[in-house]
Amino acid sequence: MIDDSRPVYLRLRDIIAAAILDGKFGDGDMLPSVRAFAAQQGANPLTVAKAYQSFQDDGLVQVKRGVGMFVAPGASRRLRAMERDRFFGAVWPPVAEQMRRIGITMDELEDKTRI
């Protein structure tokens, strides 16, 4: 789920991260160009460049000058670990507290979310 209260470049980063985690872009795959992704998302290319730069800073993408940006080897594994840490550190605590507050048990949660 994308959080609209976050800065646009972080929301764009979330979209790219979700695509990597969902397997739409695998390790070594080329990402859309800044201009193409900006047009697709209706975003400013400079904002997209900032989102891509954050992935580069984290070592999740590699730039091949004149060619494009590619998902770095091992990026999906590292990104999954980063997202798990974020989930357990920031997302889960308020959910667990709300569950406790309204009396939802883990068994009930498991029953309701079984696919």
C-alpha positions as CSV (number, residue, x, y, z in Angstrom):
1,M,0.0,0.0,0.0
2,I,1.3,3.4,-1.0
3,D,1.2,6.1,1.8
4,D,0.0,9.4,0.2
5,S,1.4,11.4,3.1
6,R,5.0,10.5,2.2
7,P,7.1,12.6,-0.3
8,V,6.5,11.8,-3.9
9,Y,10.0,10.5,-4.5
10,L,9.5,8.0,-1.7
11,R,6.1,6.9,-3.1
12,L,7.8,6.4,-6.5
13,R,10.5,4.4,-4.7
14,D,7.7,2.3,-3.1
15,I,6.3,1.5,-6.5
16,I,9.7,0.4,-7.9
17,A,10.4,-1.6,-4.7
18,A,7.0,-3.4,-5.0
19,A,7.8,-4.2,-8.6
20,I,11.1,-5.7,-7.6
21,L,9.6,-7.6,-4.7
22,D,6.8,-8.9,-6.9
23,G,9.3,-10.2,-9.5
24,K,8.3,-7.7,-12.2
25,F,12.0,-6.7,-12.3
26,G,14.5,-9.3,-11.4
27,D,18.2,-9.0,-10.5
28,G,20.0,-7.8,-13.6
29,D,16.8,-6.4,-15.3
30,M,16.8,-3.0,-16.8
31,L,14.5,-0.5,-15.1
32,P,12.4,2.0,-17.1
33,S,14.2,5.1,-18.0
34,V,13.7,8.2,-15.8
35,R,11.6,9.9,-18.5
36,A,9.6,6.8,-19.3
37,F,8.8,6.1,-15.6
38,A,8.0,9.8,-15.0
39,A,5.6,9.8,-17.9
40,Q,4.0,6.5,-16.7
41,Q,3.5,7.9,-13.2
42,G,2.7,11.5,-14.1
43,A,5.7,12.7,-12.1
44,N,8.5,15.1,-12.7
45,P,11.6,13.5,-14.1
46,L,13.8,15.1,-11.4
47,T,11.6,13.5,-8.8
48,V,12.0,10.1,-10.4
49,A,15.7,10.7,-10.7
50,K,15.8,11.3,-6.9
51,A,13.9,8.0,-6.3
52,Y,16.3,6.1,-8.5
53,Q,19.3,7.8,-6.8
54,S,18.1,6.5,-3.5
55,F,18.1,3.0,-4.9
56,Q,21.6,3.6,-6.2
57,D,22.8,4.9,-2.9
58,D,21.5,1.7,-1.2
59,G,23.3,-0.4,-3.8
60,L,20.1,-1.8,-5.2
61,V,20.6,-0.6,-8.7
62,Q,23.6,-0.2,-11.0
63,V,24.0,2.5,-13.6
64,K,25.5,1.7,-16.9
65,R,26.3,5.0,-18.5
66,G,24.6,5.5,-21.8
67,V,22.6,2.3,-21.3
68,G,20.4,2.7,-18.2
69,M,19.7,1.5,-14.7
70,F,19.7,-2.2,-13.8
71,V,18.6,-4.1,-10.7
72,A,21.8,-5.0,-8.9
73,P,22.6,-8.6,-8.2
74,G,21.1,-9.6,-4.9
75,A,18.9,-6.5,-4.8
76,S,15.6,-8.4,-4.4
77,R,17.0,-10.3,-1.4
78,R,18.4,-7.2,0.2
79,L,15.3,-5.2,-0.5
80,R,13.1,-7.9,1.1
81,A,15.3,-7.9,4.2
82,M,15.1,-4.1,4.4
83,E,11.3,-4.2,4.0
84,R,11.0,-6.9,6.6
85,D,13.0,-4.8,9.1
86,R,10.8,-1.7,8.3
87,F,7.7,-3.8,8.7
88,F,8.6,-5.2,12.1
89,G,10.1,-1.9,13.3
90,A,7.5,0.6,12.1
91,V,4.4,-1.0,10.6
92,W,3.7,-4.0,12.9
93,P,3.9,-2.4,16.4
94,P,0.9,-0.1,15.9
95,V,-1.0,-2.9,14.2
96,A,-0.2,-5.3,17.1
97,E,-1.3,-2.6,19.6
98,Q,-4.6,-2.1,17.8
99,M,-5.2,-5.8,17.7
100,R,-4.6,-6.0,21.5
101,R,-6.8,-3.0,22.0
102,I,-9.8,-4.5,20.2
103,G,-9.2,-8.1,21.2
104,I,-8.1,-9.7,17.9
105,T,-6.0,-12.8,18.5
106,M,-3.3,-14.2,16.2
107,D,-5.5,-17.3,15.6
108,E,-8.4,-15.1,14.5
109,L,-6.1,-13.1,12.3
110,E,-4.8,-16.2,10.7
111,D,-8.3,-17.5,10.1
112,K,-9.4,-14.3,8.5
113,T,-6.4,-14.0,6.3
114,R,-6.2,-17.6,5.1
115,I,-6.3,-17.6,1.3
